[in-house]
Amino acid sequence: MSDAQESAETTQPTPDQMYNEALKLRDTGDLEGTVAALRKILESAPDHLHTHLALAVYLQKLGQPEQAIVAAQKAVELDPQDAFSFTQLSVIYQRCGRIMEAEEAMAKAHAIQGRTGHHH
């Protein structure tokens, strides 16, 4: 019985594999399918940073700005030291017409980059 369980577990794709599959859907132009695939990843891996970042982009492109902002904010929560996450949040805010919040997020991104830039 344990052999059957092991083989069932190994066939489960990792969040990264599922993410790559979602990007293949994106490459075909199926944004709705991409969003559905990304949401499926979050069911089993709710803290998968790249999924939240991608979800923010595609939700915004699909005209769902509030959901896009939620996804981008979640990415920032997951990795508050990641300048890219704040940059992405800023872009999403900008595209949604929320300029003040966009500027705040960009300032945070620059602050993080400034801190990490001195370690090189």
Residue frames as a rotation matrix with the C-alpha (Angstrom) as fourth column:
MET 1
0.567 0.824 0.000 0.00
0.824 -0.567 0.000 0.00
0.000 0.000 -1.000 0.00
SER 2
0.383 -0.457 -0.803 2.81
0.229 -0.795 0.561 2.42
-0.895 -0.399 -0.200 0.75
ASP 3
-0.664 -0.626 0.407 4.15
0.529 -0.009 0.849 2.04
-0.528 0.779 0.337 -2.81
ALA 4
-0.068 0.742 0.667 0.82
0.942 -0.173 0.288 3.18
0.329 0.648 -0.687 -4.24
GLN 5
0.771 0.332 -0.543 0.75
0.547 -0.782 0.298 6.16
-0.326 -0.527 -0.785 -1.86
GLU 6
-0.084 -0.901 -0.426 4.30
0.286 -0.431 0.856 7.15
-0.955 -0.049 0.294 -2.78
SER 7
-0.702 -0.189 0.687 3.62
0.700 -0.006 0.714 7.04
-0.131 0.982 0.136 -6.51
ALA 8
0.376 0.887 0.268 0.45
0.884 -0.430 0.182 9.12
0.276 0.168 -0.946 -6.01
GLU 9
0.649 -0.174 -0.741 2.43
0.373 -0.776 0.509 11.71
-0.663 -0.607 -0.438 -4.09
THR 10
-0.413 -0.908 -0.068 5.22
0.356 -0.229 0.906 11.94
-0.838 0.350 0.418 -6.66
THR 11
-0.407 0.310 0.859 2.72
0.899 -0.033 0.438 12.61
0.164 0.950 -0.265 -9.45
GLN 12
0.663 0.605 -0.441 1.47
0.686 -0.727 0.034 15.70
-0.299 -0.325 -0.897 -7.64
PRO 13
0.207 -0.620 0.757 3.03
0.635 -0.504 -0.586 18.69
0.745 0.602 0.289 -9.40
THR 14
-0.414 -0.415 -0.810 4.94
0.874 -0.429 -0.227 21.17
-0.254 -0.802 0.540 -7.25
PRO 15
0.501 0.586 -0.637 3.71
0.410 -0.809 -0.421 24.77
-0.762 -0.050 -0.645 -7.04
ASP 16
-0.245 -0.675 -0.696 6.59
-0.414 -0.576 0.705 25.77
-0.877 0.461 -0.138 -9.35
GLN 17
-0.900 -0.032 0.435 5.58
0.328 0.609 0.722 23.14
-0.288 0.793 -0.537 -11.93
MET 18
0.053 0.995 0.089 1.96
0.936 -0.019 -0.352 24.30
-0.349 0.102 -0.932 -11.72
TYR 19
0.308 -0.030 -0.951 3.14
0.021 -0.999 0.039 27.90
-0.951 -0.032 -0.307 -12.12
ASN 20
-0.726 -0.648 -0.230 5.06
-0.261 -0.049 0.964 26.98
-0.636 0.760 -0.133 -15.27
GLU 21
-0.614 0.601 0.512 1.93
0.777 0.574 0.260 25.28
-0.138 0.557 -0.819 -16.64
ALA 22
0.383 0.766 -0.517 -0.09
0.647 -0.622 -0.442 28.44
-0.660 -0.165 -0.733 -15.91
LEU 23
-0.094 -0.503 -0.859 2.45
-0.321 -0.801 0.505 30.48
-0.942 0.323 -0.086 -17.85
LYS 24
-0.904 -0.164 0.395 2.02
0.275 0.486 0.830 28.15
-0.328 0.859 -0.394 -20.82
LEU 25
0.035 0.984 0.177 -1.69
0.967 0.011 -0.255 29.03
-0.253 0.180 -0.951 -20.79
ARG 26
0.379 0.031 -0.925 -0.73
0.123 -0.992 0.017 32.70
-0.917 -0.120 -0.380 -20.69
ASP 27
-0.625 -0.743 -0.239 1.48
-0.176 -0.165 0.971 32.18
-0.761 0.648 -0.028 -23.72
THR 28
-0.678 0.469 0.566 -1.55
0.735 0.460 0.499 30.94
-0.026 0.754 -0.656 -25.66
GLY 29
-0.811 0.343 0.475 -3.41
-0.171 -0.914 0.369 34.14
0.560 0.218 0.799 -24.74
ASP 30
0.118 0.879 -0.463 -5.83
0.371 0.393 0.841 32.40
0.921 -0.270 -0.279 -22.35
LEU 31
-0.623 -0.403 0.670 -5.77
-0.358 -0.615 -0.703 34.89
0.695 -0.678 0.238 -19.47
GLU 32
0.327 0.806 0.493 -8.92
-0.886 0.080 0.457 33.50
0.329 -0.586 0.741 -17.83
GLY 33
0.812 -0.084 -0.578 -7.38
0.097 0.995 -0.008 30.02
0.576 -0.050 0.816 -17.89
THR 34
-0.259 -0.965 0.047 -4.13
0.230 -0.108 -0.967 31.45
0.938 -0.240 0.250 -16.53
VAL 35
-0.369 0.192 0.909 -5.94
-0.785 -0.589 -0.194 33.10
0.498 -0.785 0.368 -13.61
ALA 36
0.730 0.682 0.029 -7.86
-0.614 0.637 0.466 29.89
0.299 -0.358 0.884 -12.89
ALA 37
0.520 -0.619 -0.589 -4.61
0.372 0.784 -0.497 27.89
0.769 0.039 0.638 -12.93
LEU 38
-0.505 -0.726 0.467 -2.90
-0.086 -0.495 -0.864 30.40
0.859 -0.477 0.187 -10.64
ARG 39
0.042 0.611 0.791 -5.81
-0.937 -0.251 0.244 30.31
0.348 -0.751 0.561 -8.18
LYS 40
0.843 0.244 -0.479 -5.55
-0.157 0.964 0.215 26.51
0.514 -0.106 0.851 -8.15
ILE 41
-0.118 -0.960 -0.253 -1.90
0.316 0.205 -0.926 26.79
0.941 -0.189 0.279 -7.07
LEU 42
-0.554 -0.119 0.824 -2.94
-0.569 -0.669 -0.479 28.96
0.608 -0.734 0.303 -4.12
GLU 43
0.618 0.785 0.023 -5.34
-0.600 0.453 0.659 26.26
0.507 -0.422 0.752 -2.92
SER 44
0.817 -0.351 -0.457 -2.38
0.467 0.868 0.169 24.00
0.337 -0.352 0.873 -2.13
ALA 45
-0.228 -0.942 -0.244 0.37
0.970 -0.199 -0.137 26.64
0.081 -0.268 0.960 -1.76
PRO 46
0.714 0.699 0.026 -1.22
0.695 -0.713 0.095 29.85
0.084 -0.050 -0.995 -0.44
ASP 47
0.638 -0.536 -0.553 2.19
0.008 -0.713 0.701 31.47
-0.770 -0.452 -0.451 0.14
HIS 48
0.058 -0.615 0.787 3.61
0.922 0.335 0.195 30.97
-0.383 0.714 0.586 -3.37
LEU 49
-0.147 -0.198 -0.969 4.99
0.202 -0.965 0.166 34.47
-0.968 -0.172 0.182 -3.98
HIS 50
-0.943 -0.302 -0.141 5.30
-0.068 -0.242 0.968 34.31
-0.327 0.922 0.207 -7.78
THR 51
-0.516 0.827 0.221 1.71
0.832 0.423 0.359 33.16
0.203 0.369 -0.907 -8.08
HIS 52
0.258 0.616 -0.744 0.43
0.750 -0.613 -0.247 36.22
-0.609 -0.494 -0.620 -6.22
LEU 53
-0.408 -0.497 -0.766 2.58
-0.093 -0.812 0.576 38.53
-0.908 0.307 0.285 -8.36
ALA 54
-0.987 0.039 0.155 1.39
0.160 0.233 0.959 36.93
0.002 0.972 -0.236 -11.60
LEU 55
-0.231 0.970 -0.080 -2.21
0.972 0.228 -0.050 36.89
-0.030 -0.089 -0.996 -10.44
ALA 56
0.021 0.188 -0.982 -2.03
0.361 -0.917 -0.168 40.65
-0.932 -0.351 -0.087 -9.81
VAL 57
-0.779 -0.408 -0.476 -0.85
-0.273 -0.461 0.844 41.29
-0.564 0.788 0.248 -13.37
TYR 58
-0.919 0.384 0.087 -3.43
0.281 0.484 0.828 39.08
0.276 0.786 -0.553 -15.09
LEU 59
-0.115 0.900 -0.419 -6.36
0.945 -0.031 -0.326 40.18
-0.306 -0.434 -0.847 -12.93
GLN 60
-0.185 -0.022 -0.982 -5.52
0.023 -1.000 0.018 43.79
-0.982 -0.019 0.186 -13.77
LYS 61
-0.935 -0.209 -0.288 -5.35
-0.277 -0.078 0.958 42.91
-0.223 0.975 0.015 -17.49
LEU 62
-0.677 0.736 0.004 -8.75
0.658 0.603 0.451 41.23
0.330 0.308 -0.892 -17.20
GLY 63
-0.382 0.527 0.759 -10.24
-0.168 -0.848 0.503 44.42
0.909 0.064 0.413 -15.76
GLN 64
0.644 0.528 -0.554 -10.46
0.441 0.336 0.832 43.26
0.625 -0.780 -0.016 -12.13
PRO 65
0.018 -0.766 0.642 -8.44
-0.183 -0.634 -0.752 46.02
0.983 -0.104 -0.151 -10.42
GLU 66
0.415 0.161 0.896 -9.58
-0.878 -0.189 0.440 45.43
0.240 -0.969 0.063 -6.84
GLN 67
0.979 -0.063 0.192 -8.68
0.008 0.963 0.271 41.73
-0.202 -0.264 0.943 -6.98
ALA 68
0.512 -0.842 0.173 -5.39
0.414 0.066 -0.908 42.63
0.753 0.536 0.382 -8.67
ILE 69
0.088 -0.446 0.891 -4.52
-0.613 -0.729 -0.304 44.98
0.785 -0.519 -0.338 -5.82
VAL 70
0.748 0.237 0.620 -5.38
-0.649 0.460 0.606 42.32
-0.142 -0.856 0.497 -3.22
ALA 71
0.903 -0.429 0.019 -3.04
0.416 0.864 -0.285 39.84
0.106 0.265 0.958 -4.96
ALA 72
0.217 -0.858 0.466 -0.22
0.201 -0.428 -0.881 42.40
0.955 0.285 0.079 -5.18
GLN 73
0.270 -0.064 0.961 -0.67
-0.837 -0.509 0.201 43.35
0.476 -0.858 -0.190 -1.51
LYS 74
0.959 0.095 0.266 -0.48
-0.217 0.852 0.476 39.68
-0.182 -0.514 0.838 -0.54
ALA 75
0.601 -0.799 0.032 2.85
0.542 0.378 -0.751 39.37
0.587 0.469 0.660 -2.38
VAL 76
0.003 -0.578 0.816 4.19
-0.334 -0.770 -0.544 42.33
0.943 -0.271 -0.196 -0.40
GLU 77
0.600 0.287 0.747 2.97
-0.796 0.116 0.594 40.75
0.084 -0.951 0.298 2.86
LEU 78
0.982 -0.188 -0.028 4.70
0.189 0.982 0.018 37.47
0.024 -0.023 0.999 1.98
ASP 79
0.118 -0.992 0.045 8.05
0.992 0.116 -0.058 39.13
0.052 0.051 0.997 1.28
PRO 80
0.894 0.367 -0.257 8.18
0.403 -0.909 0.107 42.65
-0.195 -0.199 -0.960 2.75
GLN 81
0.189 -0.898 -0.397 11.89
-0.071 -0.416 0.907 42.96
-0.979 -0.143 -0.142 1.87
ASP 82
-0.265 -0.236 0.935 11.36
0.831 0.435 0.346 42.27
-0.489 0.869 0.081 -1.84
ALA 83
-0.584 -0.032 -0.811 11.70
-0.156 -0.976 0.151 45.51
-0.796 0.215 0.565 -3.81
PHE 84
-0.975 0.204 -0.090 10.22
-0.053 0.182 0.982 43.85
0.217 0.962 -0.167 -6.91
SER 85
-0.410 0.874 -0.262 6.97
0.905 0.426 0.006 43.05
0.116 -0.234 -0.965 -5.05
PHE 86
-0.066 0.351 -0.934 6.59
0.478 -0.810 -0.338 46.71
-0.876 -0.469 -0.114 -4.08
THR 87
-0.817 -0.256 -0.517 7.40
-0.315 -0.554 0.771 47.80
-0.484 0.792 0.371 -7.63
GLN 88
-0.839 0.544 0.023 4.74
0.393 0.575 0.718 45.43
0.378 0.611 -0.696 -8.93
LEU 89
-0.132 0.796 -0.591 2.24
0.934 -0.100 -0.343 46.75
-0.332 -0.597 -0.730 -6.36
SER 90
-0.390 -0.102 -0.915 3.06
0.033 -0.995 0.097 50.29
-0.920 0.007 0.392 -7.49
VAL 91
-0.979 -0.007 -0.203 2.45
-0.202 -0.043 0.978 49.40
-0.016 0.999 0.041 -11.15
ILE 92
-0.539 0.835 -0.113 -0.89
0.781 0.545 0.305 47.75
0.316 0.076 -0.946 -10.31
TYR 93
-0.068 0.488 -0.870 -1.96
0.688 -0.609 -0.396 50.80
-0.723 -0.625 -0.294 -8.27
GLN 94
-0.679 -0.283 -0.678 -0.91
-0.207 -0.812 0.546 53.07
-0.705 0.511 0.493 -11.14
ARG 95
-0.953 0.299 -0.051 -2.87
0.049 0.316 0.948 51.11
0.300 0.900 -0.316 -13.73
CYS 96
-0.230 0.905 -0.358 -5.87
0.942 0.299 0.150 51.21
0.243 -0.303 -0.921 -11.42
GLY 97
0.128 0.268 0.955 -5.61
0.301 -0.928 0.220 55.00
0.945 0.259 -0.199 -11.13
ARG 98
0.939 0.158 -0.307 -4.52
0.329 -0.139 0.934 55.00
0.104 -0.978 -0.183 -7.48
ILE 99
0.466 -0.802 0.374 -1.54
0.121 -0.360 -0.925 57.30
0.877 0.476 -0.071 -7.90
MET 100
0.356 -0.350 0.866 -0.87
-0.857 -0.493 0.153 58.20
0.373 -0.797 -0.475 -4.26
GLU 101
0.743 -0.039 0.668 -0.69
-0.359 0.820 0.447 54.53
-0.565 -0.572 0.595 -3.25
ALA 102
0.866 -0.460 0.196 1.44
0.423 0.464 -0.779 53.83
0.268 0.757 0.596 -6.32
GLU 103
0.360 -0.754 0.550 3.93
-0.340 -0.654 -0.676 56.47
0.869 0.056 -0.491 -5.21
GLU 104
0.451 -0.150 0.880 4.03
-0.884 0.065 0.463 55.10
-0.126 -0.987 -0.104 -1.66
ALA 105
0.888 -0.092 0.451 4.69
0.090 0.996 0.025 51.56
-0.451 0.018 0.892 -2.90
MET 106
0.695 -0.667 0.269 7.42
0.351 -0.012 -0.936 52.81
0.628 0.745 0.226 -5.25
ALA 107
0.345 -0.561 0.753 9.04
-0.742 -0.654 -0.148 54.76
0.575 -0.507 -0.642 -2.39
LYS 108
0.639 -0.080 0.765 9.13
-0.562 0.629 0.536 51.53
-0.524 -0.773 0.357 -0.35
ALA 109
0.902 -0.326 0.284 10.71
0.431 0.722 -0.541 49.69
-0.029 0.610 0.792 -3.28
HIS 110
0.480 -0.750 0.455 13.40
-0.050 -0.541 -0.839 52.38
0.876 0.380 -0.297 -3.56
ALA 111
0.427 -0.291 0.856 14.00
-0.895 -0.273 0.354 52.29
0.131 -0.917 -0.377 0.19
ILE 112
0.808 -0.106 0.580 14.52
-0.094 0.948 0.304 48.52
-0.582 -0.300 0.756 0.08
GLN 113
0.778 -0.543 0.316 16.81
0.510 0.253 -0.822 48.78
0.366 0.801 0.474 -2.94
GLY 114
0.462 -0.604 0.649 18.80
-0.489 -0.784 -0.382 51.49
0.740 -0.141 -0.658 -1.17
ARG 115
0.546 -0.206 0.812 19.28
-0.771 0.255 0.583 49.28
-0.327 -0.945 -0.020 1.89
THR 116
0.755 -0.212 0.620 20.27
0.220 0.973 0.065 46.19
-0.617 0.088 0.782 -0.04
GLY 117
0.908 -0.368 0.199 22.39
0.120 -0.228 -0.966 48.07
0.401 0.901 -0.163 -2.56
HIS 118
0.514 -0.734 0.443 25.12
-0.827 -0.562 0.027 48.84
0.229 -0.380 -0.896 -0.01
HIS 119
0.559 -0.253 0.790 25.94
-0.397 0.754 0.523 45.18
-0.728 -0.606 0.321 0.61
HIS 120
0.982 -0.150 0.111 27.52
0.173 0.509 -0.843 44.57
0.070 0.848 0.526 -2.81
